[in-house]
Amino acid sequence: QVQLVESGGGLVQPGGSLRLSCAASGSIFSTYAGAWYRQAPGKQRELLAVITSGGSTNYAGSVKGRFTISRDNAKNTVYLQMNSLKPEDTAVYYCNAALVTGTTVYSWGQGTQVTVSS
């Protein structure tokens, strides 16, 4: 059974940075595209960033230029570097593997809370 574990969240001031990690156990994560999502209070889960097995990346307009997705296939881990954080970035952040259609492959993990506040 595949388990996704997100970590690295916390409380940060506006303009600050955080680096999130997503570790996948029970599967070879590198065979799929990796993706980060977030869900803010009262809002739907939204797709933020995708990295293909070949390393190509795509970002939502709301985070492009501020967030960077990367992966370490040897560690079966996907990362999200978040810079210039804004209060609007406050949300629970989730990772998953994704197909080209956008369909997620695994069950959702617990996510990691990111709070941006002064």
N, C-alpha and C positions, 0 to 999 in steps of 0.2 A: 504494500500500500504506500502511495506517495504522500509525503508530508512536506508542506511548504512552511518555512519559518522565517518571518521577517524580523529584522532587528535594526537598531540604530536611531530610532526616533527619540524625541524628547522635547524639552522646552528650549526655544531659541528666540532671541530678539530679532525684530525686523532688520533685514540686511545681513543676517548671519547665515551660516552654512551647516548642513548636516549631510552625512553619508549613510545611506540605508543599504542593508545587505539582505539578500534573499537566498537562503540555502535550501536546496531540494534534495531530499533523501528518498531512496527507493526507486530512483529513475535516473536516466542519463539526460539531464536537462539540456545539454548542448545539442541534442537532436531536434529541438524546437526553437522557435523564436521565444525570447524572454520578454516580459512586459511588466510595467508598473502601472498601477491604478490607484485612485484615491476616492474616498467617500467623505464628504464634508457633512456636518450636521444638517439634516433636512434636505439633502440633495442625493441624487443618484450616483452610483459609482461611475467614475469616468476614467477612460484610458489616457495615460500621460505620455508613455514612451514605450518603444518597441526596439529590440535589437535582434536581428536575424542570426541564424547559425553562422552565417558568413561575416557578421559584424556590421552590417548596414543598420542604420538607426533612423527612426522617425519620432517626432515629438508633436504633442498638442500645442496649439498656438499659445496657450496660456503659460506654458513653461519653456518654450523654445528660447534658447539663448541663456537660460538660467540653470536648467537641469541637464545632466549628462548621464545616459545609461551606458553601462559597460558590463562585460562578463569575463569570468575566469573559468574556462571549461575544465581545467584541471581540478578546481575546487567545487565544481558543479554549483556555482554561485553567480548571481546577477546583482549588480550594484546600481544605486541611483545617487549620484552626487547632486546635491541641491544647494545652489548659491543664491544670493540676493533674495532671501526668503521674505515673503510678505504675509501679513495676517490672513489674507485670503487663501494661503496655502495650508492653513490649519485643517487637518483631516486625519483619518486613519488611512494609512498607505498599505497597499496589498501588492503582491507579485503573483504571476502565474506564467505558464507556458501558453502560447497562442498559435492558432493556425492562421493561414493567410486570410481566412474569412473573418478573423477576429474572435472566433469561438475559443473559449478557454479550454484547456486540456484537463486540469486537475481541480479538485475541490479547493475552495478558498481556505487559506490559513487564517490566523487570528488578526493579522495585520500589526502595524506598529504606529502608535500615535505620534503625530507631529503637531506641536502647538507653537505658533509664532505670535508672540505678544511681548510688549514692552512693560 
